[in-house]
């Protein structure tokens, strides 16, 4: 297994950050794998994968570069520099573009676990990678970025609350498969057999992304390290569970959407992220649902989490069952 030795000072100074570049690179990897983890990813792939494949078909060198750079166990380092807190996409992708061509080819020998194909013995590989990442960001990520940013912010709030409740060990154990706090200042970062790294005095950041089944580690020299992980599953597919029309007619569509998504505990900020509603609207809906006995709340550290009561669960399940059975008003074509 690969693990990092993290000094107490490094861990105390570590933090969660949001990176538009990491989101773009994760989306590139999802396009490369073409393997959706949930219906939301499937819809996104259906919308953007054909154009992505047409672009690579017109540029076989870049297509070969991406196949070589995204390996089964390791990604070429120059493709995914460690994110900086608050750095916009344009500045981060500029670091990819500025990579040394010889170093880029050396990185490819690691991701390929062998020699680099002759077609990639050229000096414009960093520029080609940056151009492709910019294309993915512009066409397939930036249009969704406001909602994705809200989802990532909600994840950071939840993780920070988890750190305050149970310490870093409890938060790091649940970041992604293969990540585990081993004790004695050791963090397992993946299941691969790589030499341990000493992070004493380094900057360490944890970076959420919205794509599932994807995560990686990155570093620059010995000064900056990043662990990129999928955001919490409850936030991954905001539109994954539809609101039954009959429930929307009873409670109002927006309020019903809040109740449907509370099958697992969520904070107010997480509800804002997954529903797309404003903070004030979510707060008003929660007050009504609390007064009706359909939702309950409990404090977890500095956060307040909301979830459905037994009555709320019965109401949601009953309306969904009627919809599936074809007996609800929406199945009969009734207006609501």
Secondary structure by P-SEA (a helix, b strand, c coil): cccccccaaaaaabbbbbbaaaaaaaaaaaaaacccccaaaaaaaaacaaaaaaaaaacaaaaaaaaaacccccccccccccccccccaaaaaaaaaaccaaaaaaaaaaaacccccccccccaaaaaaaaaaaaaaacccccaaaaaaaaaaaaaaaaaaaaaaccaaaaaaccccccccccccccccccccccccccccbbbbbbbbccccccccccccccbbbbbbbccccccccccccccaaaaaaccaaaaaaaaaccccccaaaaaaaacccaaaaaaaaaaaaaaccbbbbbcccbbbbbbcaaaaaaaaaaaaaaaaccccccccccc
